[in-house]
Amino acid sequence: MRILTIHADYIEVEAREKAIKDAEEITEKKHREEEVLVVFTSIEQGDEDANATASSLAKSVEDVAKQVKANNVMLYPLVHLTSKPSAPRVALAVIKKADELINASGIKCTHSPFGWYKGYTLKCKGHPLSELSRELKAGAMAPEPKKDQEESASLKQESVMKSRFYILDMDGNLHDLDKFKYGKHENLHKFANYENKKMRVYEHEPPHIKIMKEHSLIDYEPGSDAGNFRLLPKGRLIKKILERDITDYCVGLGAMEVETPIMYDYEHPSLKKYLNRFPARQYVVLSDEKKLFLRFAACFGSFLICHDMVMSYKQLPLKMFELTRYSFRREQGGELAGLKRLRAFTMPDMHTLCADIEQSKKEFEQQFDAGHTWMKSVNLDTEAGFRIQEDFFNENKAWYVSIVKKWGKPVLLELFKERYAYFITKFEFNFVDSMDKASALTTVQIDVENADTYDINYIDDKGEKKRPFILHASLSGSLERVIYALLEHQAMEMKKGKKALLPIWLAPTQLRLVPVSEKQRGYCFKLLEELKNRCIRVDIDDRDDLLGKKIRDAEKEWVPYVAVVGDKEVESGKPTVNIRATGEKKEMSVSDIISLVENENKGKPFERNSLPEFVSKRPGI
């Protein structure tokens, strides 16, 4: 059994429709509780002893309620806290029994409707104990909050850090979040709410998970730790293209590409100090008697290389890039959400050494523009957020306002009085998904500590050693999260009644040839050879199915161009092409088809699809 407790000012729950056949019968669909400890709970396989499990749950809840001085509890069944849920009847029995036991202890307890799709509004209090996660075993006494991962001092400090959020407009005015008139900036409003309320857990499964499974792109890996995924051929293809694209982009900006190990000595003095200044949880492994940790960014290896470099001020700014496949972060179970938040991910990391703060600001601004350009290349709209130490913001306010003016819309601003990590400022481009959750993609930070930590120097114009400033940048964010954003965006487009369509340079199949009958297959085979030699991902639906079914299947796969070939098309040499984006049907020459797809691929890397070219040869996945 897993639980996530939130000490809240209030929670308001609305039951909308039954999610399972045996959903609990209810008399009212809306319910609100004030000054409440909300207990999101997931009953798992192995919790079949309902009485023992309920007793363990009740004891744990009572323990937390006493710590936060809460006299009101709402149990909220949330199956998405686990990948191994129990049968619904078991879960309901546990919830009802725990409800009864908690009430008997003198604490008021209710539970949200079981087996329903629900909407809720919750305001978290935000103190150090307001969010806790636990894993319980049936009949066990309530344990302390989970410590199954190493936590940095920075992460602990971040959890109690005092900061304030504002909206910074293009005129340089700061607005409280609840007083700003958002108007057309709806996504900025959602982003601000998400950051301010810090509700990371999804109530329902995000739609990108269903899409990635239906399209045989990516799936959970039951043989690994939670938050690790298997990439199937089409998903691996999309990610491979993104890997090449962001690598080429960063190298094009002047970055030197390197590759470094994925694990490091826990007791190395520089590394150990940095571990405590990076807000992340680590995986730890043992090798003989040595304690090692799996990297959660490329910083460790890159900074050790920089330590060994001999640099002059004339060579600055100096950029270094690594595509880390993989980085590892031991995220909390309740926060794992498909491809949005994982424990193993591919992060393109670029580090820039700068001579001074002015050079750092110039690079920071250029990388802001570079990140925005890359986001536009994958057709993603984002909101900008800045996190800044208050003194630095006051000293450089005019500069920040100039960036916001160039951005062209207001931004979210978080000001903190004391640094909890190694950076004085950072920005993020955040994507807002179909469930109003935000996810950071592009991010750039100005680091004022790690040149000292790693003893990194350059020689200035007077021949003296100086410490550089370091910019940490991921211009795309993790590539798995980019795929999440692409699929979530298409889920929102479908909700508006539009046809889903990935950027064509990322589409696993860009053109599908569909012969009307067996007679046209020979022509299609020749056409296939000609087109694939022009760097087009083309395949043939050679199955003995009806033409309508083949076209419908191509629609389900979001194939952007479907060329139907009958006797007339063979004779004219002009297949009839169904264009998904516009719904048009056009007779097109082979040269026109090539020009159409090549134009969409222009400036982007090309990779071949590793699936068989003939649809009949593809296994079901």
N, C-alpha and C positions, 0 to 999 in steps of 0.2 A: 504494500500500500504506500502511496506517495501523497504528501500533502504540501500545499503552498498556502501560508497564512498571510493575510493582508489586514492590518489594523486600519480601519477606515472611518472617516467622518460619517459616511453613509454608503449604502448600496441600494440601487433600485433595479429590480428584476422584472422583465416582462416575458411570459411564456407565449410563443408565437404559433408553433405547430408541432405535432408529435414527430419525434425523430425515430422512434421504434414502435412496433406494434403494441407491446405491453407497457407503454408509458403510464406513469402514475396518473390516476384521476385527480383533477384539481377543481376547486370551486372558484378561485379567482386567478386571473392571468397576470395581474400586476401586484407587486409587493415591494415595500420599502422598509429598510431597517436603518436606524440612526446609531451612531457611536457603537460600531459593530466590529467584531473580529470575523472576517470572512475566511472560511477554510475551504479552499479548492482541494478536492480530494479525488484520487483515482484508485479504485479497488482493483487489485491485480490477480493474475493466476497464482494460486497458492494461498489465497485469502479465503478459501471456501468455508472455513470455520467462522461463520458469521458472528457468533457471540464473542469469540476470542478477538477477532479483528475489530469489532465494534468497541470492545473494552479498551484495546490498545489505542484506537483512534480517540475515544473519549478522554482517556488519561492524558494523551499528548495535547489535545485541545485545551483541557483544563489547565495544564501546565503553562501553555503560552498565554492563555487568558489572564492568569494570575500575574505573569511577568509584565504584561502591557496594561494591567488593571482594566480589563474589559469584562462587563457583566452581561454582554449580549453577543451571541454567536449565530452565524449563518453557515451551515454546511452547504457547499456548492459542488455537486458531483461534476467532475471534468475529466472525461475519458482521455483527453489528449495529453495528460501528464505522463502517460505510460504507453509503451509499444506492446504491452502484454496485458490487456484488460481482462478482468474476470467476466463471467456471464452476467448479463444485466440483472437477473433475479437475485444473484448473490450480492451485487453492488447495492441494490435497493434494500435488501434485508439488513446490510451493514449500516447504511445511512439511517434507516429508521431506528435501529437499535441504539446507535450512537446518539442520535437525537434524544431518545428517551433517557439514556444514561447521563448525558450532560445536563438535561433539565433536572434530573434527580439530584445532581450535585449542588443545585442552587443557582446555576447560571442559565439564563434564558437562552433557549436554542430553537432555531427553526431550520428548515432546509429548503433549497430551491427545488422547483418541480423536476422530478427525475424522468429522463427519457424524452424531454422536449428540446426543440431548438429555442434558445432564449437570447434576448438582448439584455444587456445590463449597463448601468452607469455606476461608477465607483470612484470615490475620492479617497486616495491613500493619504494617511497622515504624514508619512515621510520621515519619521524618526528612526534611529538605528535598528529598532526591533520591529518596525512596521512590516517588514517582508522577511519571512523565514521559510526555508524548505526542509522537509524531513522525509526519511524513508523508514517505514515501520514494519515490524514483523508481528504476526498475530500473537497476542498474549504478552508481548514485551512491554516493559515499562517505557514511559515516554523518554526518548533519548534527547541528547543535546542536538542543536542544529548540525546538519551534516558537515563533516570535515574530511570527506573522502578525496579532497583535492587540495593542493598547495595554494594558499592565497597570499598575494603580495601585500606588503604594508600599504602600498598605494591604493589597492582595491579596498582595503578596510577603511582607509582615510576617505576615499571617494564616497563611501556609503554614509558617512556622517558629515561630509563637506557642506558648508553653507554657501549657497549660491542663489542668484536671482535671475529670472528670465524676463526678457523684454522683447518688444518688436522694435527694430531700428528701421525707420523709414528713409526714403531717399533724400530727405531734407536734413537728416541727422538728428531727428527727434526720437527720444526713447519713450515707449508706451508700455504700460502694464498690459499683460496679456488679455485681461478681461475688459480692458477699456479701449483697446484698439478696434477700429472699424475695418474689419477684414474685407468686406465687400466682395469683389471678384476673386480675392485671394483665399479661396476655400481650402486649398491644400495646405497653405501656410497655417491656417487655423487648426487643421487636423494635426499637423506636425507639432505645433506649439502645445496642443492638448496632450499629445502623446508624451512629449518630453517632460511636461510639467507634472502629469499624473503618474508617469512611469509604470503604466500597466503593460507589461511585456507579454503576458500569457494570452493566447488565443482562446476564445470561447468555442469556436467552431474550427474545423480543419480549413486552413487557407486554400483557396481554389487552385493554386498552382500545383498542389500535391496531386490532386485528381488529374490535372492536365498532364503532368510529367509521367504519371503512370499510364494513362490512356494512350499517350503517344509513344510509349515505350522508350522514354528518354532516360529517366533516372528512377531508381527505386531504393527503398530501405535495404540495408544489408543485415539480416538477422544473425549472421555469424560474427558480427563485430560489435563494438561499443555503440550505444545510441549516438546519433549525430554524425555517423559515417555512412556513406552511400555508395551504391554500385552505379556506375555510369554504363548504360547500354549503348550499342553502336551509334544511334542517332544523337544521344546526349553527349557521348564522348566527342563526336564530330563537332557539335556546336561549341563545346568548351575548347576543343583544340583550335578552332578558328579564332575564338576570343583570345586564347593564349598568344597566338601568333600576332594578332592585331595589336594588343596592348604592348607586347614586347617590341614590335616594330615601331610603335608610336613613341615609346620612351627612349629607345635607342636613337630614333630620329630627333629627339630633343637634346641629344648629346650625352646620353647616359652610357657608361661602360657596363657591359653585362658580365655578371659573375655567377658562380654557383657555390653554395656553402653547405656544411652538414646540417642534418635535421635534429641532432642531439648534442648537448653540451654538458660539461662538468658543472655540477651544482655548486661546487666549492671554489670555482675560479673566482678570484676576488672582484674583477670588473663585472663579470656576468652576474654574480650574486647580488651585487649592489643594484644593477639594472633590473633584476628580477623584482626587487622591492620597490622599484619606481615605475613599473608598468602595470596598469590596472587590468590584470588578467589572472586566471587560475591555470595552473600548469599540470600537465601529465608528468609523472616521475617514473623513471625506469632504473633498474639496478643492473650493473655489469660487474660481476665478481663483487668486490666490496665498494665499488664506486657508485655514487648516486648521480644520475644524469637526468636532465629534463628535456622534453621534446620542445623545440622552438615554437613560439607563437607568432614570430615575425622574422624577417630577414635581418633585423638589426644586429643580432649577435655576431653572425659571420661577417657582415659588411663592416662593422666597426672594428673587428679584429684585423681585417685587411687594412682599413684606414690607419690603424695604429702602426702598421709596418711600412706605410708609405712615406716617402720623402716628398714634401709638397712646397711649392712657392706660392706666394700671393698672386703671381701671374697666371697660375693654373686654376684659380678660383673664379667663379663657382665651379665645383667639380661634382659630377653626378655619377652614381653607381646604381645599377639596377639588378634585381634578381626576381625571377618568377618562382615563388616558393610553393612548390608542390610536394609536400603539404606543410601548412602551419597548423598547430594544434592548440586549442584552448578548451579547457575543461569547463564548458558552460554548464549552468545549472539545468537539471532535467526539465523543470517546468518552463524554461525559456526556449528550449529547442522547438523549432517550428519549421519543418521541411527544410528548404534551401535557404531560408532567411537567416537562421542562426544554427551553425553546425559546430562540431568539435574538431573536424579535420577539413581544411579548405585550401583553395589555391589563391594566394594573395600576391599580386604584382607589387613589389616594394621598391621604391626609388628613394635614395638618400642623396642630399645635395649639401656639400660643404661650402660655407660662405665665410667671407673674411670678417664681416661685421654685421650689425643689425640692419643697416641700410641696404646692404647687398641681400640680406635675408628677406627683407620686406619686398624688394624688387622681384626676387625669385618666387616668393609666396604669391604675389599678384599674378605673375606669369603662369604659375601652375594652377591658380584659380581659373584662368582663361583656358588653359590646356585641358583641365578636367571638364569644363563646360563643353568644350568642342567635342571631346570624346563621347560625352553623354548624348549629345545631339546626334552623333554618328550611329548610335544604337536606338535612336528614336525614343529616348526616355526623358520625360519632364521631371524636374527635381525642384526641391526647395533648399535654400541655403541656410545653414546655421553656423554661427561663430561662437566659440567658447574662448574666453579671454580673461586673463588676470586683470583685475579692475584698474590697477595703476597703469598697466601697459595700455589699456584702452583709453584712459584719460589723456595719456601722453600722445596717442596716435589717432585720436578720434577722427580728425579730418581725413586721414588716409583711409580708414575703414569706410567712411561715408563716400569717398570717391569710388571705392570698389562696389559699394551697394548701388551707386548711381549707374555705373557701367553695367551691373547685373540687371538693372531695370525694374526691380520690384523689392518690397521690404524683405527683411531677413529676421530670423530668430537669433537672439543674442543671449548668451548665458555669461554672466559676470561672476567670478569667484575671487574672494579677497586673498586667499593663500593658495599656492600651487599644491595640488595633491599628486602631481606626476612631474615629468621632466620638461613639459612644454609651457610656454607663456601664452601661446595663442594657437588656435587651430580653426579650420573651417571644414564643413562637411556638406556635400550635396546629398540630400535625403529624398528617397522615393517613398511616396505615400501609397499604400496598397489598397485593395478592395475592402479591407476591414478597418481602414483608417489607422493602420499601424505604420510607423515610419521606419526606414532602414537606411543607414548611412552607406553611401557608395563611395564617391570620391572623398578623400580626406587628405589634408596637408597640415603639418604641425611645425612650429619653430621650437626646436629643442635647445635649451640653454645649459644642460647638465652633462650630457654624455661625452663631450670632448674631454672633460675632466675625468669622468669615470673610466674612459678607455685610453687616456693619455694620448689624444690625437692632437697633432701640432702642424702648423705650416710656418714657413719663414717669411716674415714681412719685408717691406722695402728697406728696412734698416738692418736686415740680417738677424733679427731677433725672433725667437719662437713665440708664436701666438696660438691661442685656442680658437678654432673655427666655431661658428654656429652651425647647427645641422638641421636641415629640413627633412622630415619624414613624409613621404607622399605615396599614396596609392591612388592613381588617377582614375581607376575603374572601381576600386573596392574589390572584395573577393569575387571571383568569377562565378562561383556557385550562386552568390547573391545577385549578380547581374542576370543570370538565367531566371532566378526567382522573379526579379522585377519585370523581365520581358514577358513571362507567363502571366503574372498578375495583371500587367497592363492589358494583355489580350483578354483576360477574363473580364475586365471592366469594359472593354470594347464590345464583347459579346453581350454583356448585360444591356448595352445601349442598342442592341439589335444589329451590330456591325459584324462583318466576317473577321475572324481572327487571322492574323498573318504576321509571321516573324519577318524581320528585315531579310530581304531576299538573299543577301550574301551569306546569311546564316541558315537558310532553309536547307534541311538535309537533302530533300529532292527539290531541285529548282524547276525542272521540266519533266513531266511524265508523258510518255508516248503511249497512246491507247489505240491499238488496232481494232477496227470494227469486227473483223473476223480473222480467221487463220490466214486468209489470202494475203493480208497486208503485213504479216509479221516479217517477211523477208525485207520489205522496204524499210520497216521500222528498225531492223537490225543494222542496216547500212546507215540509216540516219543517226542511230545511237553512236556508232563509231565516229562519225563526222563531228557530232556535237560534243562528245566528251573530250575530243582532241582540242577543242576550243575552250577548255576549262569551264564546262558547264556540268553540274551534277544532274545527270539525266538517267532515267530508268524506263523500263517497258513493263506495262501490265499485260503479261502474256497468258494470264489465266483463262480458262474456258468458262468465263462468267459472262453474264449479259452486260452490254455496254453501259446501261444505266447504273448497274452495281459498281462497275469499275470507276465511273465518274464520281459516284457518291463516296466511294472509299478514298479517292484522291482528295475530295472535299474534306473528309474527316481528318486527313493527314495535313491539312492546310497547304497542299501543294500549290504554289503560286501560279504556275502555268501548266495547263493540261492540253496536249495536242492530240486531237481525235483524227485518226487516219482511216479513211475508207477508200473505195475505188476512185472516187472523184479527186480526192486529195493526192493519191498516188499519181494519177494522170497529170494533174496540174502542178505537182511538186509544191503545193501550198497547203499544209495541214491547217485544220480549223482549231485555233488556240482559244481555250477558255481562260480569261484573265481574272484571277480571283479578286484582285484589289478593286476592280471596277465593275465586275459582272459581265463584261463585254465578251463577245465571240468574234474573232477575226480570222479571216484567211490570211496566212502569213507565209512569205517565202522563207526558206531556210536561213538565208543571210539576214533577213529581218529578225528572225527569232534569236539568232546569235547576237545581233546588235542590241536587242532588247535586254537580254540577260547580262551581256558584258557591261552594259551601261550601269546596271544595278551592282555589279561586282567591282566597279572601277575604284581603284585605290585601296581595295581590301584583299586580304590573303585568301587563297583558294586551297581547299583540301578536298580530296576525293572521298566519297561515301564508301565505307568499307563493307556495307551490305551488298549482297548480290545485285547485279544490274537487272535481273529478271525477278519480278515480284513473286512469281510462282516458286522461286528457289529460296525464299526467305522463311526462316522458322518463325513460328509464333512466339513472342516474348511477352 
